[in-house]
């Protein structure tokens, strides 16, 4: 009998501190940086973001999202036999955030590791978990995207600091005899490293280089729209589907303009696109599972529907996953 993997539960978590665009603009004004709600909304579609408290780490956010996903799936932590955390803002250099979260969750013993593909991280992690389940290496996986991007933002750069927020999303992925994940398509091109990066590292206890986010917004936009469309069509082709079969597009929540462009290329009305970026900004690897959880819990996504998940991020990385709900 052929083995498949299906998502059986979703969860998400946003830290309590919410900053509207007006709140953020007021804070930036104290540093001599000018911005406004209108300026941010017009360029990004973002209206608010959440920032974690100083003592809160990615594993803490991921833990809350994981607990929700486990509850939704009706699964205990001890039943999980694989944990993958997608993050660009780990708790420590090592061990992995997945190992730290595993201990907090009480799921000790199973393999646990991080995936670093920035905003494509959840797509990468979900594809890896799917492959491991299909080969019999795991039967019940916890896949999490968790970020505290507020820690790596340059608040003197209004073109980037208004874009990002903190949060986490999670899914339980289980072995099934009926198809869930139908196809995935992953890519990377390292020649674009410089357009979106945090070019710093630790050496001798000191940070060398620039440990704050740098981005060429126009270059990212131009590249993102094209590669997302290619990955989406590749995943559809692998599954023998077309864009007309898509019930919901759940893209990386980076910028409303990118999402609108992606929908147009796939001939999808925006009514078929899950949009949550207005409420939490770009949460990197957390954004797709955050949006998925919101869509599921609101009742928008229903059993039997076809979902296309897609993401693009620094690296440059990109990918798509097509699945039956």
C-alpha positions in Angstrom: 0.0 0.0 0.0 1.3 3.4 -1.0 2.0 5.8 1.9 1.0 9.5 1.9 1.1 12.3 4.4 -1.8 14.5 5.5 -2.0 17.6 7.7 -4.3 16.7 10.6 -3.9 19.7 12.8 -2.8 23.4 12.7 -1.8 26.0 15.2 -0.4 29.5 15.5 0.7 32.0 18.0 1.4 35.8 18.0 3.1 37.4 21.0 0.8 39.8 22.9 2.5 43.0 22.1 0.8 44.4 18.9 2.0 47.5 17.2 -0.2 49.2 14.7 1.4 51.2 12.0 0.6 54.3 14.0 2.3 52.8 17.1 5.4 51.9 15.1 5.5 55.3 13.4 5.3 57.0 16.8 8.2 54.9 18.1 10.3 55.6 15.0 9.6 59.3 15.2 11.5 59.4 18.5 14.6 58.3 16.5 14.0 60.9 13.8 12.6 58.3 11.3 9.5 59.4 9.5 6.8 57.0 8.3 3.0 56.7 8.4 0.1 54.3 8.3 -0.7 55.4 4.8 2.9 55.0 3.5 3.2 51.5 4.9 -0.3 50.2 3.8 0.1 51.6 0.3 3.4 49.8 -0.3 2.9 46.6 1.7 -0.7 46.0 2.8 0.6 45.7 6.4 -1.4 47.4 9.2 0.1 45.8 12.3 2.8 43.4 13.6 3.5 41.7 16.9 6.9 41.9 18.7 8.0 39.3 21.3 9.1 40.4 24.8 12.9 40.5 25.2 13.0 37.2 27.2 10.9 35.3 24.7 12.6 33.2 22.0 11.5 31.4 18.8 11.1 28.1 20.7 8.6 29.8 23.1 6.5 31.0 20.2 6.8 27.7 18.4 5.8 25.8 21.6 2.5 27.6 21.8 1.7 27.0 18.1 2.8 23.4 18.4 0.4 22.8 21.4 -2.5 24.2 19.4 -1.6 22.0 16.4 -1.4 18.9 18.6 -4.7 19.7 20.3 -6.4 20.2 16.9 -5.0 16.8 15.6 -5.9 15.0 18.8 -2.3 13.9 19.3 -0.1 13.9 22.4 3.4 15.2 22.3 4.8 11.8 23.1 3.2 10.5 19.9 5.4 12.7 17.7 8.3 11.0 16.1 9.8 13.9 14.1 10.2 17.6 14.9 11.3 20.1 12.3 11.6 23.8 13.0 12.0 26.3 10.2 13.6 29.5 11.6 16.2 32.2 10.8 16.2 33.5 14.3 17.2 30.5 16.4 17.4 30.6 20.2 21.1 29.7 20.2 24.0 29.1 17.7 23.4 25.5 18.8 21.7 23.3 19.8 18.9 23.6 17.3 15.7 25.4 18.2 13.9 22.1 17.5 15.8 20.4 20.3 15.1 23.2 22.7 11.4 23.1 21.8 11.3 19.3 21.9 12.3 19.4 25.6 9.8 22.2 26.4 7.1 20.1 24.7 8.1 16.9 26.4 8.5 14.9 23.1 12.0 13.8 23.9 13.6 11.0 21.9 12.5 11.6 18.4 14.8 13.2 15.8 14.6 17.0 15.9 16.4 19.6 13.7 16.1 23.1 12.2 15.8 24.1 8.6 17.2 27.4 7.5 15.6 28.6 4.2 14.4 32.0 5.6 10.9 32.8 4.4 10.7 29.5 2.4 11.6 27.6 5.5 8.2 26.2 6.2 7.8 25.0 2.6 11.2 23.3 2.8 10.4 21.7 6.2 7.0 20.5 5.2 8.5 18.9 2.1 11.2 17.1 4.1 8.7 15.8 6.6 6.5 14.6 3.8 9.4 12.7 2.2 10.3 11.1 5.5 6.8 9.9 6.2 6.5 8.6 2.6 9.7 6.5 3.1 8.5 5.2 6.5 11.2 7.1 8.5 8.5 8.9 10.4 4.7 8.5 10.9 3.7 11.6 12.8 5.7 14.8 12.4 5.5 18.3 14.0 6.5 21.0 11.5 6.9 24.5 12.9 7.8 27.9 11.5 8.9 30.3 14.3 10.6 33.7 14.2 11.6 36.7 16.3 12.6 38.9 13.4 12.3 42.0 15.6 15.7 41.1 17.0 17.5 41.5 13.6 15.7 44.6 12.3 17.5 47.9 11.6 15.1 50.5 13.1 17.0 53.2 11.3 15.9 51.8 8.0 12.2 52.5 7.4 12.1 50.5 4.2 12.7 47.2 6.1 11.8 47.7 9.8 8.1 48.3 9.0 7.8 45.0 7.2 8.5 42.3 9.7 7.0 40.8 12.9 7.3 37.9 15.3 5.2 34.8 15.4 4.9 31.0 14.9 2.7 28.5 13.1 2.7 24.7 13.2 1.1 21.7 11.7 0.9 18.0 12.6 1.6 15.9 9.5 0.6 12.2 9.7 1.0 9.1 7.6 -2.2 8.3 5.7 -3.4 5.8 3.0 -5.2 8.7 1.2 -3.3 11.5 -0.6 -2.7 14.7 1.3 0.4 16.3 0.1 0.4 15.8 -3.7 3.6 17.5 -4.8 6.3 19.9 -3.9 8.8 21.9 -5.8 11.9 23.4 -4.1 14.7 25.7 -5.5 17.6 27.9 -4.5 20.0 30.2 -6.2 22.9 31.4 -4.1 24.0 34.1 -6.6 21.2 36.3 -5.1 22.5 36.1 -1.6 23.1 39.9 -1.4 19.6 41.1 -2.1 18.2 39.8 1.2 20.6 38.8 4.0 21.9 39.4 7.6 25.6 39.5 6.8 27.0 38.9 10.3 28.4 36.0 12.4 29.8 35.3 15.8 33.6 35.0 16.2 35.5 35.0 19.5 32.3 36.0 21.4 31.8 39.1 19.2 29.5 39.8 16.3 31.5 40.3 13.1 29.9 42.1 10.1 26.4 43.5 10.1 23.9 41.4 12.2 20.9 43.4 11.0 18.6 42.7 8.0 19.5 44.2 4.7 17.2 44.0 1.6 17.1 45.4 -1.9 13.3 45.5 -2.0 12.9 46.1 -5.8 15.2 43.2 -6.6 13.4 40.9 -4.2 10.0 41.9 -5.7 11.0 41.3 -9.3 12.6 37.9 -8.6 9.9 36.7 -6.2 6.9 37.1 -8.6 8.6 35.1 -11.3 10.0 32.2 -9.3 6.8 31.8 -7.2 4.8 31.4 -10.4 7.3 28.8 -11.8 7.3 26.8 -8.6 3.5 26.9 -8.4 3.1 25.6 -12.0 5.8 22.9 -11.4 4.0 21.6 -8.4 0.7 21.6 -10.2 2.2 19.8 -13.2 3.7 17.1 -10.9 0.2 16.4 -9.5 -1.5 16.5 -12.8 -3.5 19.7 -11.8 -4.0 23.1 -13.3 -4.5 26.6 -11.8 -8.3 26.1 -12.4 -8.2 23.3 -9.8 -6.9 25.5 -7.0 -9.4 26.3 -4.2 -7.1 28.3 -2.1 -3.7 30.0 -2.6 -1.9 30.4 0.7 1.3 32.4 -0.1 4.1 33.6 2.1 2.7 36.7 3.8 5.4 39.2 2.8 3.8 41.9 0.8 0.3 42.3 -0.5 1.6 43.4 -4.0 3.5 40.2 -4.4 0.5 38.1 -3.5 -1.7 40.1 -5.9 0.8 39.5 -8.7 1.0 35.8 -7.9 -2.7 35.5 -8.0 -3.0 37.3 -11.3 -0.4 35.0 -12.9 -2.4 32.0 -11.8 -5.7 33.6 -12.9 -7.0 33.5 -9.4 -9.3 36.1 -7.9 -8.1 37.6 -4.6 -11.1 36.0 -3.0 -9.2 32.7 -3.3 -6.1 34.0 -1.7 -5.6 33.8 2.1 -4.3 37.2 3.3 -3.2 37.7 6.9 -0.1 40.0 6.3 -2.2 43.0 7.3 -2.4 41.6 10.8 1.1 40.4 11.5 3.5 41.6 8.8 6.1 39.4 7.3 6.9 36.7 9.9 9.3 34.8 7.6 9.1 31.0 8.1 6.0 31.5 10.3 3.9 33.3 7.8 2.5 30.4 5.8 1.5 28.2 8.8 0.0 31.3 10.5 -2.1 32.0 7.4 -3.1 28.3 7.0 -4.2 28.1 10.7 -6.2 31.3 10.4 -7.9 30.0 7.2 -8.7 26.6 8.8 -10.0 28.0 12.1 -12.2 30.6 10.3 -13.8 27.8 8.3 -12.7 29.1 5.0 -10.7 26.0 4.2 -12.9 22.9 3.9 -12.4 19.2 3.6 -11.7 18.1 0.0 -10.3 21.4 -1.2 -7.0 21.8 -3.0 -4.5 24.2 -1.4 -1.4 25.7 -3.0 1.2 26.9 -0.5 4.2 28.9 -1.8 7.1 30.9 -0.4 10.2 32.8 -1.3 13.0 34.1 0.8 16.7 34.9 1.3 19.2 32.6 -0.1 17.6 33.1 -2.6 15.1 30.2 -1.9 11.7 29.4 -3.1 9.2 26.6 -3.4 5.6 25.4 -3.4 3.5 22.6 -1.9 0.2 21.3 -3.3 -2.1 19.4 -1.0 -5.6 18.1 -0.5 -7.3 19.3 2.7 
